[in-house]
Amino acid sequence: MAQSRRAVVIGGGIGGLTAAVALHRGGWDVTVLERAPSLEPVGAAISLAPNSLRALDVIGLGEEIRDLAAWQGDGGLRTPSGRWLSRTDADAVAERFGGPLVLLHRATLMTSLAARLPAEAVRTGAAATVSDPGDTDRPARVSTPDGDLEADLVVAADGIQSAVRRALFPDHPGTVYSGFTTWRVVIPVPGARFASHETWGRGRIWGSHPLKDGRVYAYAAARTPAGERAPDDEKAELLRRYGDWHDPIPAILAAGRPEDILRHDVHHIAEPLPAYHRGRVALVGDAAHAMPPTLGQGGNQAIEDAVVLAHHADDLAAYTAARLPRTTDIARQAVRIGHLNMMTGRAGVAVRNTLLATLSKAAPLLFLRSFEGIADWRPPQQPYASRQTPAGNR
Ligand SMILES: Cc1cc2nc3c(=O)[nH]c(=O)nc-3n(C[C@H](O)[C@H](O)[C@H](O)COP(=O)(O)OP(=O)(O)OC[C@H]3O[C@@H](n4cnc5c(N)ncnc54)[C@H](O)[C@@H]3O)c2cc1C
């Protein structure tokens, strides 16, 4: 019997686990090496768009995740006083892109992915590095605390501060600060009933989304110098910045405990890498193309990368060709949206809001346009292979 080929995945986040499942389904012998002591995602939610849900269909997980989904796309954009600038509805999103936008806890996604791997495939507490990327005539080598592993394919899914990226592309400048910080929290908010919304102020935004299990996912972002932290605690900081914004924001803030609030400065890769592979190593997710979260596509693109990589596992140049232009476009768009929703000038913000409100009345589906070419993407595998659209595969 032919021996199965060996893939080593460095990083057990969304990108790494999806790649591991996709390769395992393709007959690869897969080992995931995760530096952390357990597969613990950050305690926040994640939105998945129809593009990544189709990618999850390829690994048999799409329907399960759609069923678990809490939020199906109803909501809109508001001002800090509560005025709606635009509304979107789930049916319009589903009709336009052939499926819903969904929101679920990250732990739910990670647990579902890990459950599709053999238990022995995941090693935690295993920080790894690539000691040799390998070539057509020799395997790659990965160093782990328990010794070296040889691999026919290495998936570098080690996140935004990827050591593998630095090792493979030492001349690349790495990440830059995106100019803003973020807070996230998932909390029970007794009696909370409201439509999902994102609220844009001056240099500050807030988003609140009810989850299916009764909790609320809330996030905020604000222009700050890199590294700044609250002098007291992050709940107090949020109250100072958003405490007088519209309902339900004050009630959500009241329900949050300082220790539940996550704060992260946002960085992204401004200069695209020359390739997403070297030798037998392929980069996926934030390691390849970290982007600001303004389009909610970082994780979605990591999932797309993973299934496309499984498709092109024998031809990594084809993987780069399929993924680099698309993810570069999306990352640039995410940076542009960050400029728009983090505007600070009073006059500019007034013009922005008037334009948004007017356009939304004149063309209610206009806001979905920013997802065109993103949410309509289709994976190269079955059941989508024969239904490619040029717009969906830019
Ligand atoms: C505020 C915020 C909100 C966001 N919201 C969304 C959203 O709604 N939708 C969306 O699609 N995206 C969103 N994103 C982006 C998304 O979180 C990331 O793009 C996604 O998590 C990237 O997944 P990854 O697997 O590439 O990296 P990560 O999730 O960072 O995983 C990398 C893993 O590698 C491990 N690791 C690192 N180094 C090593 C090593 N040497 N050896 C072994 N393991 C190692 C780490 O411990 C980690 O587990 C958001 C990001 C932020 C900051």
The ligand as an SDF file (V2000), in Angstrom:
LIG
                    3D

 53 58  0  0  0  0  0  0  0  0999 V2000
  -10.7010   42.7140   16.7080 C   0  0  0  0  0  0  0  0  0  0  0  0
  -10.6700   41.6790   15.6400 C   0  0  0  0  0  0  0  0  0  0  0  0
  -11.8650   41.1990   15.1000 C   0  0  0  0  0  0  0  0  0  0  0  0
  -11.8450   40.2580   14.0770 C   0  0  0  0  0  0  0  0  0  0  0  0
  -13.0200   39.8140   13.5590 N   0  0  0  0  0  0  0  0  0  0  0  0
  -13.0120   38.9550   12.5220 C   0  0  0  0  0  0  0  0  0  0  0  0
  -14.2380   38.4910   11.9470 C   0  0  0  0  0  0  0  0  0  0  0  0
  -15.3300   38.8080   12.4170 O   0  0  0  0  0  0  0  0  0  0  0  0
  -14.1800   37.6520   10.8670 N   0  0  0  0  0  0  0  0  0  0  0  0
  -12.9790   37.2440   10.3570 C   0  0  0  0  0  0  0  0  0  0  0  0
  -12.9740   36.4890    9.3920 O   0  0  0  0  0  0  0  0  0  0  0  0
  -11.8040   37.6440   10.8890 N   0  0  0  0  0  0  0  0  0  0  0  0
  -11.7880   38.4850   11.9570 C   0  0  0  0  0  0  0  0  0  0  0  0
  -10.6110   38.8690   12.5190 N   0  0  0  0  0  0  0  0  0  0  0  0
   -9.3490   38.3560   11.9630 C   0  0  0  0  0  0  0  0  0  0  0  0
   -9.0790   36.9310   12.4470 C   0  0  0  0  0  0  0  0  0  0  0  0
   -9.1160   36.8880   13.8580 O   0  0  0  0  0  0  0  0  0  0  0  0
   -7.7200   36.4520   11.9730 C   0  0  0  0  0  0  0  0  0  0  0  0
   -7.5420   36.7760   10.6300 O   0  0  0  0  0  0  0  0  0  0  0  0
   -7.6210   34.9330   12.1350 C   0  0  0  0  0  0  0  0  0  0  0  0
   -7.7170   34.5650   13.5050 O   0  0  0  0  0  0  0  0  0  0  0  0
   -6.3120   34.4330   11.5620 C   0  0  0  0  0  0  0  0  0  0  0  0
   -6.2270   33.0470   11.7820 O   0  0  0  0  0  0  0  0  0  0  0  0
   -4.7970   32.3260   11.6980 P   0  0  0  0  0  0  0  0  0  0  0  0
   -5.0910   30.8890   11.8990 O   0  0  0  0  0  0  0  0  0  0  0  0
   -4.0840   32.7650   10.4800 O   0  0  0  0  0  0  0  0  0  0  0  0
   -3.9680   32.9210   12.9180 O   0  0  0  0  0  0  0  0  0  0  0  0
   -4.2280   32.8250   14.4800 P   0  0  0  0  0  0  0  0  0  0  0  0
   -5.6700   32.6890   14.7800 O   0  0  0  0  0  0  0  0  0  0  0  0
   -3.4790   33.9600   15.0880 O   0  0  0  0  0  0  0  0  0  0  0  0
   -3.5350   31.4540   14.8900 O   0  0  0  0  0  0  0  0  0  0  0  0
   -2.1380   31.3090   14.9050 C   0  0  0  0  0  0  0  0  0  0  0  0
   -1.8050   30.1770   15.8620 C   0  0  0  0  0  0  0  0  0  0  0  0
   -0.4290   29.8520   15.7350 O   0  0  0  0  0  0  0  0  0  0  0  0
    0.1040   29.6240   17.0260 C   0  0  0  0  0  0  0  0  0  0  0  0
    1.5520   29.8180   16.9200 N   0  0  0  0  0  0  0  0  0  0  0  0
    2.2340   30.9690   16.7340 C   0  0  0  0  0  0  0  0  0  0  0  0
    3.5440   30.7370   16.6510 N   0  0  0  0  0  0  0  0  0  0  0  0
    3.7050   29.3990   16.7590 C   0  0  0  0  0  0  0  0  0  0  0  0
    4.8370   28.5450   16.7300 C   0  0  0  0  0  0  0  0  0  0  0  0
    6.0990   29.0120   16.5780 N   0  0  0  0  0  0  0  0  0  0  0  0
    4.6500   27.2070   16.8670 N   0  0  0  0  0  0  0  0  0  0  0  0
    3.3890   26.6890   17.0310 C   0  0  0  0  0  0  0  0  0  0  0  0
    2.2840   27.4740   17.0760 N   0  0  0  0  0  0  0  0  0  0  0  0
    2.4460   28.8010   16.9300 C   0  0  0  0  0  0  0  0  0  0  0  0
   -0.6180   30.6190   17.9050 C   0  0  0  0  0  0  0  0  0  0  0  0
   -0.5650   30.2470   19.2760 O   0  0  0  0  0  0  0  0  0  0  0  0
   -2.0210   30.5410   17.3270 C   0  0  0  0  0  0  0  0  0  0  0  0
   -2.8050   29.5500   17.9480 O   0  0  0  0  0  0  0  0  0  0  0  0
  -10.6050   39.7960   13.5700 C   0  0  0  0  0  0  0  0  0  0  0  0
   -9.3970   40.2520   14.1240 C   0  0  0  0  0  0  0  0  0  0  0  0
   -9.4280   41.1880   15.1540 C   0  0  0  0  0  0  0  0  0  0  0  0
   -8.1170   41.6720   15.7220 C   0  0  0  0  0  0  0  0  0  0  0  0
  1  2  1  0
  2  3  1  0
  2 52  2  0
  3  4  2  0
  4  5  1  0
  4 50  1  0
  5  6  2  0
  6  7  1  0
  6 13  1  0
  7  8  2  0
  7  9  1  0
  9 10  1  0
 10 11  2  0
 10 12  1  0
 12 13  2  0
 13 14  1  0
 14 15  1  0
 14 50  1  0
 15 16  1  0
 16 17  1  0
 16 18  1  0
 18 19  1  0
 18 20  1  0
 20 21  1  0
 20 22  1  0
 22 23  1  0
 23 24  1  0
 24 25  2  0
 24 26  1  0
 24 27  1  0
 27 28  1  0
 28 29  2  0
 28 30  1  0
 28 31  1  0
 31 32  1  0
 32 33  1  0
 33 34  1  0
 33 48  1  0
 34 35  1  0
 35 36  1  0
 35 46  1  0
 36 37  1  0
 36 45  1  0
 37 38  2  0
 38 39  1  0
 39 40  1  0
 39 45  2  0
 40 41  1  0
 40 42  2  0
 42 43  1  0
 43 44  2  0
 44 45  1  0
 46 47  1  0
 46 48  1  0
 48 49  1  0
 50 51  2  0
 51 52  1  0
 52 53  1  0
M  END
$$$$
